[in-house]
């Protein structure tokens, strides 16, 4: 485990919590967690499941009812997967880690566009090798197919795609997705699609890479209930993939977590089958906050931002401020009382940036912008 990095996204949170314990007023823009409560109909479904006594083990693959519901929901997105091509997991992290565990052997390479979420730790645990490919800021953090092609080797076994992206909010165009799938076919590697922010988009709905049916035998699709339905603590996610992958993932789950929590799975059914106006309202609020924080940050001297297209993060370039991302995040925490995440936590492509989450109220975002501007004027 010596080569396994800790979570760079949690370091600042720990420091911020210590300051709060001392009485400091901290505005949290570092955590990727919705500030909304889980919708009432979902909580009610969990309560009813508990009353029915749904507190025992389920199948390690998930309840038949939830798998069927997920399959039907995916069809609405143009993704065709049968019930036995789906596994329910205790969160998307477990889905991603298990997918890697099934597909990667020690020494195998996985291509990861950067800036990226903290996948490296998972890769290192299974003794595979991450190959980072920079998605350039000057191209709105959109991935270049040619750069991916140049990174492919005889050891390449997987390409990981996270769009809408954490931390940049970038989205890939349909043509790029198709070209990447053609590469996967030509060079015989898996595509692991982490689409946990798929419902949090603001201008146009992107095409899911899993909807390219001609390539379905190469695609491992991961999603979650956490971000869409404000259910981060419920720990519920799923993977849709070829049956041979799901069968191996079931073995991992049988030998680790056993299954996702039984009554939470019933809540998952309510989330997918119930009214979706709660999601639309959250997205509407996120859009207002995105516009506010984008304009506010870009008005501060020394900061430049690419406008996010999805998720609930913004990833400003702070190179002109003369501090590295780690030092700047700590400075802003101490001097402004605003918690942000260093861009260095998001791979080699993030070193000149910090990440801010706008999963917080407009009032707090406006307050944070005022504090940030004052603190940065003193640099």
C-alpha positions as CSV (number, residue, x, y, z in Angstrom):
1,X,0.0,0.0,0.0
2,X,3.0,2.3,0.1
3,X,2.4,3.4,-3.5
4,X,-1.3,4.1,-2.9
5,X,-2.1,7.8,-2.4
6,X,-4.6,9.0,0.1
7,X,-7.6,11.1,-0.9
8,X,-6.4,14.5,-1.8
9,X,-10.0,15.7,-1.8
10,X,-10.4,14.9,1.9
11,X,-7.2,16.6,3.3
12,X,-8.7,20.2,3.1
13,X,-12.0,18.9,4.6
14,X,-10.1,17.6,7.6
15,X,-8.3,20.9,8.1
16,X,-11.5,22.8,7.7
17,X,-13.3,20.6,10.3
18,X,-10.5,21.3,12.8
19,X,-10.8,25.1,12.3
20,X,-14.6,24.8,12.8
21,X,-14.0,23.0,16.0
22,X,-12.0,26.0,17.1
23,X,-15.0,28.3,16.3
24,X,-13.9,29.5,12.8
25,X,-16.7,30.2,10.3
26,X,-15.9,28.1,7.2
27,X,-17.7,28.0,3.9
28,X,-17.4,24.6,2.4
29,X,-16.8,24.6,-1.3
30,X,-14.4,21.6,-1.3
31,X,-16.9,18.7,-0.9
32,X,-18.7,17.1,-3.8
33,X,-21.9,16.6,-1.9
34,X,-25.4,18.0,-2.8
35,X,-26.7,20.5,-0.2
36,X,-30.2,19.3,-0.8
37,X,-32.0,16.8,1.3
38,X,-33.0,13.4,-0.2
39,X,-36.4,13.8,-1.8
40,X,-39.3,12.8,0.5
41,X,-40.7,10.0,-1.6
42,X,-37.4,8.3,-1.6
43,X,-37.0,8.5,2.2
44,X,-40.6,7.3,2.6
45,X,-39.8,4.2,0.4
46,X,-36.9,3.4,2.7
47,X,-39.2,3.8,5.8
48,X,-41.8,1.5,4.3
49,X,-39.1,-1.1,3.4
50,X,-37.9,-1.1,7.0
51,X,-41.4,-1.6,8.2
52,X,-41.7,-4.6,5.9
53,X,-38.6,-6.0,7.5
54,X,-36.2,-5.5,4.6
55,X,-33.1,-5.7,6.7
56,X,-31.5,-8.9,5.7
57,X,-29.1,-9.9,2.9
58,X,-30.1,-9.6,-0.7
59,X,-28.5,-11.3,-3.7
60,X,-25.0,-10.0,-4.2
61,X,-26.1,-8.8,-7.6
62,X,-28.9,-6.7,-6.1
63,X,-32.6,-7.3,-5.8
64,X,-34.3,-8.5,-9.0
65,X,-36.8,-5.6,-8.7
66,X,-34.1,-2.9,-8.7
67,X,-32.1,-4.5,-11.4
68,X,-35.2,-4.6,-13.6
69,X,-35.9,-1.0,-12.8
70,X,-32.4,0.1,-13.7
71,X,-32.6,-1.8,-17.0
72,X,-35.8,0.0,-17.9
73,X,-34.4,3.3,-16.9
74,X,-31.3,2.8,-19.0
75,X,-33.5,2.1,-22.0
76,X,-34.8,5.6,-21.8
77,X,-31.2,6.7,-22.4
78,X,-30.8,4.4,-25.3
79,X,-28.8,1.9,-23.3
80,X,-29.8,-1.7,-23.8
81,X,-28.8,-4.0,-20.9
82,X,-30.7,-7.0,-19.5
83,X,-31.3,-7.5,-15.8
84,X,-28.4,-10.1,-15.6
85,X,-26.1,-7.5,-17.2
86,X,-26.5,-5.2,-14.1
87,X,-25.0,-5.4,-10.6
88,X,-26.1,-3.1,-7.8
89,X,-23.3,-1.9,-5.5
90,X,-22.8,0.1,-2.3
91,X,-21.9,3.2,-4.3
92,X,-20.2,4.0,-7.6
93,X,-16.8,3.8,-6.0
94,X,-17.3,0.1,-5.4
95,X,-18.5,-0.3,-9.0
96,X,-15.4,1.4,-10.4
97,X,-13.0,-0.5,-8.2
98,X,-14.6,-3.9,-8.9
99,X,-14.6,-3.2,-12.6
100,X,-10.9,-2.5,-12.5
101,X,-10.4,-5.6,-10.4
102,X,-12.1,-7.8,-13.0
103,X,-10.4,-6.3,-16.1
104,X,-6.9,-5.3,-14.9
105,X,-4.0,-7.5,-13.9
106,X,-0.8,-6.3,-12.2
107,X,1.2,-4.3,-14.7
108,X,-1.7,-3.6,-17.1
109,X,-2.3,0.0,-18.1
110,X,-5.4,2.1,-17.8
111,X,-5.6,5.4,-19.6
112,X,-7.1,8.2,-17.6
113,X,-7.8,11.7,-18.9
114,X,-6.7,14.4,-16.5
115,X,-7.8,16.5,-14.7
116,X,-9.7,13.6,-13.1
117,X,-11.2,12.4,-9.9
118,X,-9.0,10.4,-7.6
119,X,-9.0,7.1,-9.5
120,X,-5.3,6.6,-9.1
121,X,-5.5,5.0,-5.6
122,X,-7.8,2.3,-6.9
123,X,-5.5,1.5,-9.8
124,X,-2.5,1.3,-7.5
125,X,-4.3,-1.1,-5.0
126,X,-4.6,-3.7,-7.8
127,X,-1.0,-3.0,-9.0
128,X,-2.0,-1.7,-12.4
129,X,-0.5,1.4,-13.9
130,X,-2.4,4.7,-14.6
131,X,-1.4,6.5,-17.8
132,X,-2.6,10.1,-17.6
133,X,-3.5,12.0,-20.8
134,X,-4.1,15.7,-20.4
135,X,-7.4,17.2,-21.5
136,X,-6.2,20.8,-22.4
137,X,-7.8,23.8,-20.7
138,X,-7.5,25.8,-23.9
139,X,-9.9,23.3,-25.5
140,X,-12.5,23.5,-22.7
141,X,-10.9,20.4,-21.1
142,X,-12.2,18.3,-24.0
143,X,-10.2,15.2,-24.7
144,X,-8.2,14.7,-27.9
145,X,-8.6,11.4,-29.6
146,X,-5.1,11.7,-31.1
147,X,-3.6,12.1,-27.6
148,X,-5.4,9.0,-26.5
149,X,-4.2,7.1,-29.5
150,X,-0.6,8.0,-28.8
151,X,-0.9,6.7,-25.3
152,X,-2.0,3.2,-26.2
153,X,0.5,0.5,-25.7
154,X,0.5,-3.3,-25.7
155,X,-0.3,-3.1,-22.0
156,X,-3.4,-1.0,-22.4
157,X,-6.4,-2.8,-21.1
158,X,-8.8,0.0,-20.3
159,X,-9.8,3.6,-20.9
160,X,-11.6,5.4,-18.2
161,X,-14.0,8.2,-19.2
162,X,-15.8,10.5,-16.6
163,X,-18.2,12.9,-18.3
164,X,-19.7,15.2,-17.2
165,X,-16.3,15.5,-15.6
166,X,-15.2,15.9,-12.1
167,X,-13.5,18.4,-11.5
168,X,-13.9,20.4,-14.8
169,X,-17.6,20.0,-15.7
170,X,-16.6,19.2,-19.3
171,X,-18.7,17.1,-21.6
172,X,-17.5,15.1,-24.7
173,X,-19.0,15.5,-28.1
174,X,-20.7,12.5,-29.8
175,X,-18.0,12.3,-32.5
176,X,-15.3,12.1,-29.9
177,X,-17.1,9.3,-28.1
178,X,-17.5,7.3,-31.3
179,X,-13.8,7.8,-32.2
180,X,-12.7,6.6,-28.8
181,X,-14.9,3.5,-29.1
182,X,-13.4,2.8,-32.5
183,X,-10.0,2.9,-30.8
184,X,-11.1,0.5,-28.2
185,X,-12.2,-1.9,-30.9
186,X,-9.0,-1.5,-32.9
187,X,-6.7,-2.0,-29.9
188,X,-8.9,-4.4,-27.9
189,X,-9.4,-2.6,-24.6
190,X,-12.3,-1.9,-22.3
191,X,-14.0,1.5,-21.9
192,X,-15.1,2.2,-18.3
193,X,-17.7,5.0,-18.3
194,X,-18.2,6.8,-15.0
195,X,-21.4,8.8,-15.6
196,X,-22.4,9.7,-12.1
197,X,-23.1,13.3,-13.1
198,X,-25.1,12.4,-16.2
199,X,-28.3,14.1,-15.0
200,X,-26.6,17.3,-13.9
201,X,-26.2,19.1,-17.2
202,X,-27.1,22.7,-18.1
203,X,-27.2,23.5,-21.8
204,X,-27.7,20.3,-23.8
205,X,-28.1,16.7,-22.8
206,X,-25.0,14.7,-23.8
207,X,-25.1,11.3,-25.4
208,X,-24.1,8.5,-23.1
209,X,-21.2,6.5,-24.5
210,X,-23.1,3.3,-23.3
211,X,-25.8,4.1,-25.9
212,X,-23.5,3.1,-28.8
213,X,-25.0,-0.4,-29.2
214,X,-22.4,-1.5,-31.8
215,X,-19.7,-1.3,-29.1
216,X,-21.7,-2.6,-26.1
217,X,-19.4,-5.6,-25.6
218,X,-16.6,-3.2,-24.8
219,X,-18.4,-0.8,-22.5
220,X,-18.7,-0.9,-18.7
221,X,-21.1,1.7,-17.5
222,X,-21.2,3.0,-14.0
223,X,-23.8,5.3,-12.4
224,X,-25.0,6.2,-8.9
225,X,-27.9,7.6,-7.0
226,X,-25.7,9.9,-4.9
227,X,-25.5,13.1,-7.0
228,X,-28.7,12.9,-8.9
229,X,-31.0,12.3,-5.9
230,X,-28.8,13.8,-3.1
231,X,-28.2,10.3,-1.7
232,X,-24.5,10.4,-1.0
233,X,-24.7,8.7,2.4
234,X,-27.1,6.0,1.2
235,X,-24.3,4.3,-0.7
236,X,-26.1,3.0,-3.8
237,X,-24.7,2.6,-7.3
238,X,-24.6,0.1,-10.2
239,X,-22.7,-1.2,-13.1
240,X,-24.2,-2.3,-16.5
241,X,-21.8,-4.4,-18.6
242,X,-21.5,-7.6,-20.5
243,X,-22.6,-10.6,-18.5
244,X,-19.1,-12.1,-18.2
245,X,-18.0,-8.9,-16.4
246,X,-21.0,-8.8,-14.1
247,X,-20.5,-12.4,-13.2
248,X,-16.9,-11.7,-12.0
249,X,-18.0,-8.5,-10.2
250,X,-20.6,-10.5,-8.3
251,X,-17.7,-12.7,-7.0
252,X,-15.9,-9.6,-5.8
253,X,-19.0,-8.4,-4.0
254,X,-19.7,-11.8,-2.5
255,X,-16.2,-11.7,-1.0
256,X,-16.2,-8.1,0.2
257,X,-19.4,-6.2,0.9
258,X,-21.9,-9.0,0.2
259,X,-24.6,-6.7,-1.1
260,X,-25.9,-3.2,-1.1
261,X,-28.2,-2.4,1.9
262,X,-31.5,-4.0,1.4
263,X,-33.9,-1.2,2.3
264,X,-31.7,1.3,0.4
265,X,-32.3,-0.8,-2.8
266,X,-36.1,-0.3,-2.3
267,X,-35.4,3.5,-2.0
268,X,-33.5,3.2,-5.3
269,X,-36.5,1.9,-7.0
270,X,-38.6,4.8,-5.7
271,X,-35.9,7.2,-7.0
272,X,-36.0,5.9,-10.5
273,X,-39.7,5.3,-10.8
274,X,-40.9,8.3,-8.8
275,X,-41.4,11.9,-9.9
276,X,-38.3,13.5,-11.4
277,X,-39.3,17.1,-10.8
278,X,-37.0,17.1,-7.7
279,X,-34.0,16.4,-10.0
280,X,-35.1,19.2,-12.4
281,X,-35.4,21.6,-9.5
282,X,-31.9,20.7,-8.2
283,X,-30.4,21.2,-11.6
284,X,-32.2,24.5,-12.0
285,X,-30.6,25.7,-8.7
286,X,-27.2,24.4,-9.7
287,X,-27.3,26.3,-12.9
288,X,-28.0,29.6,-11.1
289,X,-25.1,28.9,-8.8
290,X,-22.8,27.9,-11.7
291,X,-23.5,31.2,-13.5
292,X,-23.0,33.2,-10.3
293,X,-19.7,31.5,-9.3
294,X,-18.4,31.6,-12.9
295,X,-19.0,35.3,-13.3
296,X,-17.7,36.0,-9.8
297,X,-14.4,34.1,-10.1
298,X,-13.7,35.5,-13.6
299,X,-14.0,39.0,-12.2
300,X,-11.2,38.4,-9.7
301,X,-7.7,39.4,-11.0
302,X,-5.4,36.5,-11.5
303,X,-8.2,33.9,-12.0
304,X,-9.6,32.4,-15.2
305,X,-12.3,29.9,-15.5
306,X,-13.7,27.6,-18.2
307,X,-17.5,27.5,-17.9
308,X,-18.7,24.1,-16.7
309,X,-21.2,22.2,-18.8
310,X,-22.2,19.7,-16.2
311,X,-21.6,18.3,-12.7
312,X,-21.4,20.9,-9.8
313,X,-17.8,22.0,-9.9
314,X,-15.7,24.8,-11.4
315,X,-12.0,24.5,-11.9
316,X,-10.3,28.0,-12.1
317,X,-6.8,28.4,-13.3
318,X,-4.8,30.1,-10.5
319,X,-1.3,30.1,-12.2
320,X,-1.1,34.0,-12.3
321,X,-1.5,34.2,-8.5
322,X,2.0,32.8,-7.9
323,X,1.1,30.0,-5.5
324,X,0.8,26.3,-6.1
325,X,-2.7,24.8,-5.7
326,X,-2.0,23.2,-2.3
327,X,-0.5,26.3,-0.8
328,X,-3.3,28.5,-2.2
329,X,-6.1,26.2,-0.9
330,X,-4.5,26.3,2.6
331,X,-4.1,30.1,2.4
332,X,-7.8,30.6,1.3
333,X,-8.9,28.3,4.2
334,X,-6.9,30.3,6.8
335,X,-7.3,33.8,5.5
336,X,-10.7,33.7,3.9
337,X,-12.4,30.9,5.7
338,X,-13.3,29.2,2.3
339,X,-12.5,25.6,1.8
340,X,-11.4,24.6,-1.7
341,X,-9.7,21.5,-3.1
342,X,-6.1,21.8,-4.6
343,X,-6.0,21.0,-8.3
344,X,-3.0,18.7,-7.6
345,X,-5.5,16.2,-6.2
346,X,-6.9,15.7,-9.7
347,X,-3.9,14.3,-11.5
348,X,-1.1,16.0,-13.5
349,X,-3.6,18.1,-15.4
350,X,-4.8,19.9,-12.3
351,X,-1.7,21.4,-10.8
352,X,-2.4,25.0,-11.9
353,X,-6.0,24.9,-10.6
354,X,-8.2,24.7,-7.6
355,X,-11.6,23.1,-7.5
356,X,-14.7,24.7,-6.0
357,X,-18.1,23.0,-5.6
358,X,-21.2,25.1,-6.1
359,X,-23.3,22.5,-4.3
360,X,-24.0,25.2,-1.7
361,X,-26.5,28.0,-1.3
362,X,-26.3,31.2,-3.4
363,X,-25.9,33.2,-0.2
364,X,-22.9,31.2,0.8
365,X,-21.4,31.3,-2.7
366,X,-21.7,35.1,-2.8
367,X,-20.2,35.4,0.6
368,X,-17.4,33.1,-0.4
369,X,-16.6,35.1,-3.5
370,X,-16.4,38.3,-1.4
371,X,-14.0,36.6,1.0
372,X,-11.9,35.1,-1.8
373,X,-11.5,38.5,-3.5
374,X,-10.4,40.2,-0.3
375,X,-8.0,37.5,0.6
376,X,-6.4,37.4,-2.8
377,X,-5.9,41.1,-2.9
378,X,-3.5,40.6,0.1
379,X,-1.3,38.0,-1.7
